[in-house]
Amino acid sequence: MSRRSRALRVAVLGAGTVGAEVVMALLERAAELTSADGAPLTLAGIAVRDVDRARRRGLSPDLLTDEPAHLVAAADTDVIVELMGGDEPARTLIAAALGAGKAVVTANKHVIAHHGSELEALARRTGASLRFEAAVGGGIPILGPIATELAANRISAVRGIVNGTTNSILSAMSDDGREYADALADAQAAGYAEADPSGDVEGLDAVNKIVILARLAFGVWLDPADVPHVPSEAPVPADPGSPASPPPTSPWRGRAAG
């Protein structure tokens, strides 16, 4: 296979905990990240909320901007890596990139779970690639194998622990007899839980991951609102079919315990 002569220019939107590591990988290990067809990767720009703060953290001023839409629209960017998180403006930026035929890589489980059907259809219309392996169990990995290596299998169920924060909290409560508030404080001190842990402990993170897993495993986009979930501090009935636990509303009998 012939090697591409032109480098793929990558724009990274967001330079927080995850984004900063991606930026450093592109700057320091670009040769190891060569694409399948041999095209080298070049960091074209980094969109951040606070350019001065990013500059003080050591990021090159020549790469920084606080206008992510400009990076998406730039004629010389080929790949958009969205690591901003949240719903907007991430959804609009991803849609704009796909609409322009640019490949998108994202770890944004919220956007994929809530707008995945729309973005998937847009990607198909323009022929752009939409990749979101990092949105669910990126370190395992799980989404890629379901979509490729396991494609010939008929999957009947998916079960597992998908949220590290609640895994830590519930394990401490179950194994060590810790109170919920103390277990949460310990998880925050250890770096497992965010300062605002609501997305994790209320089960919303797990819901998003369930929706994405269901799409890959069963070929359907679920409505996140239809996935039952139980906050970590709430008692979880032993029988998922008991009156205290609403029955699942889709063929995928999933339930998210935050």
The 8 nearest C-alpha neighbors of each residue, nearest first, counted from 0:
[[1, 2, 36, 37, 3, 35, 38, 4],
 [2, 0, 3, 36, 37, 4, 38, 35],
 [1, 3, 37, 36, 4, 38, 0, 5],
 [2, 4, 38, 5, 37, 1, 36, 6],
 [3, 5, 2, 6, 38, 39, 37, 1],
 [6, 4, 3, 7, 38, 39, 8, 2],
 [5, 7, 39, 38, 40, 8, 41, 4],
 [8, 6, 40, 77, 41, 39, 9, 38],
 [7, 9, 41, 76, 77, 43, 42, 40],
 [10, 8, 78, 42, 43, 41, 79, 76],
 [11, 9, 44, 79, 43, 45, 80, 42],
 [10, 12, 80, 45, 79, 81, 13, 44],
 [13, 11, 46, 81, 82, 45, 83, 80],
 [12, 14, 83, 82, 47, 18, 46, 15],
 [15, 13, 18, 19, 47, 16, 12, 17],
 [14, 16, 18, 19, 17, 13, 83, 82],
 [15, 17, 19, 18, 14, 20, 13, 21],
 [18, 16, 20, 19, 15, 21, 14, 82],
 [17, 19, 14, 15, 21, 20, 13, 82],
 [18, 20, 14, 22, 21, 15, 17, 16],
 [19, 21, 23, 22, 17, 18, 24, 16],
 [22, 20, 24, 18, 19, 23, 25, 17],
 [21, 23, 19, 25, 20, 24, 18, 26],
 [24, 22, 26, 20, 25, 21, 27, 19],
 [25, 23, 21, 28, 27, 22, 26, 20],
 [26, 24, 29, 22, 23, 28, 27, 21],
 [25, 27, 23, 24, 28, 29, 22, 42],
 [26, 28, 24, 25, 23, 29, 30, 22],
 [29, 27, 24, 31, 30, 25, 26, 32],
 [28, 30, 25, 32, 31, 27, 26, 40],
 [29, 31, 28, 32, 33, 39, 40, 27],
 [32, 30, 29, 28, 33, 24, 34, 25],
 [33, 31, 29, 30, 34, 28, 40, 25],
 [32, 34, 39, 31, 30, 37, 38, 40],
 [35, 33, 37, 38, 36, 32, 39, 40],
 [34, 36, 37, 33, 38, 32, 2, 39],
 [37, 35, 34, 38, 2, 3, 0, 1],
 [36, 38, 2, 34, 35, 33, 3, 39],
 [37, 39, 3, 6, 34, 36, 33, 2],
 [40, 38, 6, 33, 7, 37, 41, 34],
 [39, 41, 7, 6, 8, 29, 33, 38],
 [42, 40, 8, 9, 43, 7, 6, 39],
 [41, 43, 9, 44, 8, 10, 25, 40],
 [44, 42, 10, 9, 8, 41, 62, 76],
 [43, 45, 62, 10, 42, 63, 11, 46],
 [44, 46, 11, 63, 62, 12, 10, 64],
 [47, 45, 12, 64, 67, 65, 13, 63],
 [48, 46, 65, 13, 49, 14, 50, 64],
 [47, 49, 65, 50, 46, 13, 64, 66],
 [50, 48, 52, 51, 47, 53, 65, 64],
 [49, 51, 53, 52, 54, 47, 63, 65],
 [52, 50, 54, 53, 49, 55, 60, 56],
 [51, 53, 55, 54, 49, 50, 56, 48],
 [54, 52, 56, 50, 55, 51, 58, 49],
 [53, 55, 58, 51, 57, 56, 52, 60],
 [56, 54, 52, 57, 53, 51, 58, 50],
 [57, 55, 53, 54, 58, 52, 51, 59],
 [56, 58, 54, 55, 59, 53, 60, 52],
 [59, 57, 54, 53, 56, 60, 55, 63],
 [58, 60, 61, 62, 54, 57, 63, 53],
 [61, 59, 63, 62, 54, 58, 50, 64],
 [60, 62, 59, 63, 44, 64, 58, 45],
 [61, 63, 44, 60, 59, 45, 43, 64],
 [64, 62, 45, 60, 61, 46, 44, 50],
 [65, 63, 46, 66, 45, 47, 50, 62],
 [64, 66, 47, 46, 48, 67, 50, 49],
 [65, 67, 64, 68, 69, 46, 70, 47],
 [68, 66, 46, 70, 69, 65, 12, 71],
 [69, 67, 71, 70, 66, 72, 92, 95],
 [70, 68, 72, 67, 71, 66, 73, 64],
 [71, 69, 73, 67, 68, 72, 10, 44],
 [70, 72, 68, 69, 73, 96, 67, 79],
 [73, 71, 69, 70, 68, 74, 96, 95],
 [74, 72, 70, 75, 71, 76, 69, 68],
 [73, 75, 76, 72, 77, 71, 70, 99],
 [74, 76, 73, 77, 8, 43, 72, 70],
 [77, 75, 8, 73, 74, 78, 9, 10],
 [76, 78, 8, 101, 7, 9, 75, 102],
 [77, 79, 9, 102, 101, 103, 76, 10],
 [80, 78, 103, 10, 9, 11, 81, 102],
 [79, 81, 104, 11, 105, 103, 12, 10],
 [82, 80, 105, 12, 83, 79, 11, 104],
 [83, 81, 13, 12, 84, 18, 106, 105],
 [84, 82, 13, 81, 12, 89, 85, 107],
 [85, 83, 107, 82, 89, 86, 109, 106],
 [84, 86, 87, 109, 89, 83, 110, 107],
 [85, 87, 110, 89, 90, 88, 109, 84],
 [88, 86, 89, 90, 85, 91, 92, 84],
 [87, 89, 91, 90, 92, 86, 85, 83],
 [90, 88, 87, 92, 91, 86, 93, 83],
 [91, 89, 93, 87, 92, 88, 86, 110],
 [92, 90, 94, 88, 93, 89, 95, 87],
 [91, 93, 95, 89, 94, 90, 88, 96],
 [92, 94, 96, 90, 95, 91, 89, 97],
 [93, 95, 91, 97, 92, 96, 98, 90],
 [96, 94, 98, 92, 93, 97, 91, 99],
 [95, 97, 99, 93, 101, 98, 94, 71],
 [98, 96, 100, 94, 101, 99, 95, 122],
 [99, 97, 95, 100, 96, 94, 125, 121],
 [98, 100, 96, 97, 101, 95, 125, 72],
 [99, 101, 127, 97, 125, 98, 126, 96],
 [102, 100, 96, 97, 127, 99, 77, 78],
 [101, 103, 128, 78, 127, 129, 79, 97],
 [104, 102, 79, 129, 78, 80, 128, 130],
 [103, 105, 80, 130, 131, 129, 81, 79],
 [106, 104, 81, 131, 107, 80, 82, 130],
 [105, 107, 134, 133, 131, 108, 82, 81],
 [108, 106, 84, 105, 109, 110, 134, 111],
 [107, 109, 134, 111, 110, 112, 207, 106],
 [110, 108, 112, 107, 111, 207, 113, 85],
 [109, 111, 113, 114, 112, 108, 86, 107],
 [110, 112, 115, 108, 114, 109, 113, 107],
 [113, 111, 207, 109, 110, 115, 210, 211],
 [114, 112, 110, 111, 115, 109, 223, 222],
 [115, 113, 111, 110, 117, 116, 112, 118],
 [114, 116, 111, 118, 117, 112, 119, 113],
 [115, 117, 119, 118, 114, 120, 220, 111],
 [116, 118, 120, 115, 119, 114, 121, 94],
 [119, 117, 121, 115, 120, 116, 122, 114],
 [118, 120, 122, 116, 121, 117, 115, 123],
 [121, 119, 123, 117, 118, 122, 116, 124],
 [122, 120, 118, 124, 123, 119, 117, 125],
 [123, 121, 127, 119, 125, 120, 124, 97],
 [122, 124, 126, 120, 121, 125, 119, 127],
 [125, 123, 121, 122, 126, 120, 127, 98],
 [126, 124, 122, 100, 127, 123, 98, 121],
 [125, 127, 123, 122, 124, 100, 128, 97],
 [128, 126, 100, 122, 102, 125, 101, 97],
 [127, 129, 102, 103, 122, 130, 126, 101],
 [130, 128, 103, 104, 102, 122, 127, 131],
 [131, 129, 104, 132, 103, 128, 105, 102],
 [130, 132, 105, 133, 134, 106, 104, 129],
 [133, 131, 134, 137, 142, 130, 135, 143],
 [132, 134, 137, 106, 131, 135, 136, 105],
 [133, 135, 106, 108, 131, 132, 107, 137],
 [136, 134, 133, 137, 208, 132, 142, 108],
 [137, 135, 138, 139, 140, 141, 133, 134],
 [136, 138, 133, 140, 135, 139, 132, 134],
 [137, 139, 140, 136, 133, 141, 135, 132],
 [140, 138, 136, 137, 141, 135, 142, 133],
 [139, 141, 137, 138, 136, 142, 143, 144],
 [142, 140, 144, 143, 139, 136, 145, 137],
 [143, 141, 145, 144, 132, 146, 140, 215],
 [142, 144, 146, 145, 141, 147, 132, 140],
 [143, 145, 148, 147, 146, 141, 142, 149],
 [146, 144, 149, 142, 143, 147, 150, 141],
 [145, 147, 143, 144, 150, 215, 142, 149],
 [148, 146, 150, 144, 149, 145, 143, 151],
 [147, 149, 144, 150, 145, 146, 151, 143],
 [150, 148, 145, 152, 151, 147, 144, 146],
 [149, 151, 147, 146, 152, 148, 145, 153],
 [152, 150, 149, 153, 148, 147, 146, 154],
 [153, 151, 149, 150, 154, 148, 145, 155],
 [152, 154, 155, 151, 150, 149, 216, 217],
 [153, 155, 156, 152, 216, 217, 157, 149],
 [154, 156, 153, 157, 217, 251, 216, 152],
 [157, 155, 154, 158, 251, 252, 216, 253],
 [158, 156, 159, 155, 154, 216, 212, 253],
 [157, 159, 156, 160, 253, 161, 209, 254],
 [158, 160, 161, 157, 162, 209, 156, 255],
 [159, 161, 162, 166, 158, 163, 205, 165],
 [160, 162, 205, 159, 163, 136, 208, 135],
 [163, 161, 164, 165, 160, 205, 166, 199],
 [162, 164, 166, 165, 167, 161, 191, 160],
 [165, 163, 167, 191, 166, 192, 162, 168],
 [164, 166, 168, 167, 163, 169, 162, 257],
 [165, 167, 163, 164, 169, 168, 170, 162],
 [166, 168, 165, 170, 164, 169, 163, 171],
 [169, 167, 165, 182, 171, 170, 166, 183],
 [168, 170, 172, 171, 166, 167, 165, 173],
 [171, 169, 173, 167, 172, 168, 174, 166],
 [170, 172, 175, 168, 169, 174, 173, 177],
 [173, 171, 177, 176, 169, 170, 175, 174],
 [174, 172, 170, 171, 176, 175, 169, 177],
 [175, 173, 171, 170, 172, 176, 177, 169],
 [174, 176, 171, 177, 172, 173, 170, 178],
 [175, 177, 172, 173, 174, 171, 178, 170],
 [178, 176, 172, 175, 171, 182, 179, 181],
 [177, 179, 181, 180, 182, 172, 176, 171],
 [178, 180, 182, 181, 183, 177, 232, 172],
 [181, 179, 183, 182, 178, 184, 177, 185],
 [180, 182, 184, 178, 183, 179, 185, 177],
 [181, 183, 185, 179, 168, 184, 180, 177],
 [184, 182, 186, 180, 185, 181, 168, 179],
 [185, 183, 181, 187, 186, 182, 188, 180],
 [184, 186, 188, 182, 183, 187, 189, 181],
 [187, 185, 183, 189, 191, 192, 184, 188],
 [186, 188, 192, 190, 184, 189, 185, 191],
 [187, 189, 185, 190, 186, 184, 191, 192],
 [190, 188, 186, 187, 191, 185, 192, 184],
 [189, 191, 187, 188, 192, 186, 193, 185],
 [192, 190, 186, 164, 189, 187, 193, 163],
 [193, 191, 187, 186, 164, 190, 196, 194],
 [192, 194, 196, 195, 187, 191, 190, 197],
 [193, 195, 196, 192, 187, 197, 190, 188],
 [194, 196, 193, 197, 198, 192, 199, 187],
 [197, 195, 193, 199, 198, 192, 194, 200],
 [198, 196, 200, 199, 201, 195, 203, 202],
 [199, 197, 203, 204, 196, 201, 200, 202],
 [198, 200, 204, 197, 202, 196, 201, 257],
 [199, 201, 257, 231, 197, 202, 230, 198],
 [202, 200, 230, 257, 197, 199, 203, 198],
 [257, 201, 203, 205, 200, 199, 204, 256],
 [204, 202, 206, 198, 205, 201, 199, 207],
 [203, 205, 207, 199, 206, 198, 202, 208],
 [204, 206, 208, 202, 203, 207, 255, 209],
 [207, 205, 203, 209, 208, 204, 255, 202],
 [208, 206, 112, 210, 204, 205, 209, 109],
 [207, 209, 205, 211, 210, 206, 135, 212],
 [210, 208, 212, 206, 211, 207, 213, 205],
 [211, 209, 213, 207, 208, 212, 221, 112],
 [210, 212, 214, 208, 213, 209, 112, 207],
 [213, 211, 209, 215, 214, 210, 216, 208],
 [214, 212, 216, 210, 217, 211, 215, 209],
 [213, 215, 218, 219, 211, 220, 212, 217],
 [216, 214, 212, 213, 218, 217, 146, 145],
 [215, 217, 213, 214, 212, 218, 154, 145],
 [218, 216, 213, 214, 219, 215, 154, 251],
 [217, 219, 214, 215, 216, 213, 220, 212],
 [220, 218, 214, 217, 221, 213, 215, 216],
 [219, 221, 214, 116, 210, 222, 213, 218],
 [222, 220, 210, 223, 219, 225, 213, 214],
 [221, 223, 224, 225, 220, 226, 113, 210],
 [224, 222, 225, 226, 221, 206, 210, 207],
 [225, 223, 222, 226, 227, 221, 206, 228],
 [224, 226, 223, 222, 248, 227, 221, 247],
 [225, 227, 223, 224, 228, 206, 254, 247],
 [228, 226, 254, 225, 255, 247, 245, 229],
 [227, 229, 255, 256, 202, 254, 226, 230],
 [228, 230, 256, 257, 202, 231, 233, 255],
 [231, 229, 201, 257, 233, 232, 200, 202],
 [232, 230, 257, 200, 233, 201, 229, 256],
 [231, 233, 230, 179, 234, 200, 229, 201],
 [232, 234, 230, 231, 235, 229, 257, 201],
 [235, 233, 236, 232, 231, 229, 230, 237],
 [234, 236, 233, 237, 229, 256, 244, 231],
 [237, 235, 238, 234, 239, 243, 244, 241],
 [236, 238, 239, 235, 241, 240, 234, 244],
 [237, 239, 240, 241, 236, 244, 235, 243],
 [240, 238, 241, 244, 237, 236, 246, 245],
 [239, 241, 238, 246, 244, 242, 245, 243],
 [240, 242, 238, 243, 244, 239, 236, 245],
 [243, 241, 244, 245, 240, 246, 239, 236],
 [244, 242, 241, 245, 236, 240, 239, 235],
 [243, 245, 242, 241, 239, 240, 246, 236],
 [246, 244, 247, 243, 227, 242, 240, 241],
 [245, 247, 240, 248, 244, 239, 227, 241],
 [248, 246, 252, 249, 227, 253, 245, 226],
 [247, 249, 225, 246, 250, 226, 252, 251],
 [248, 250, 251, 247, 252, 221, 225, 226],
 [251, 249, 252, 248, 247, 253, 217, 219],
 [252, 250, 249, 253, 213, 156, 247, 217],
 [253, 251, 247, 250, 249, 254, 248, 156],
 [254, 252, 251, 247, 255, 226, 209, 227],
 [253, 255, 227, 228, 226, 256, 252, 247],
 [256, 254, 228, 205, 206, 202, 257, 227],
 [257, 255, 229, 228, 202, 230, 254, 231],
 [202, 256, 200, 230, 231, 201, 199, 229]]
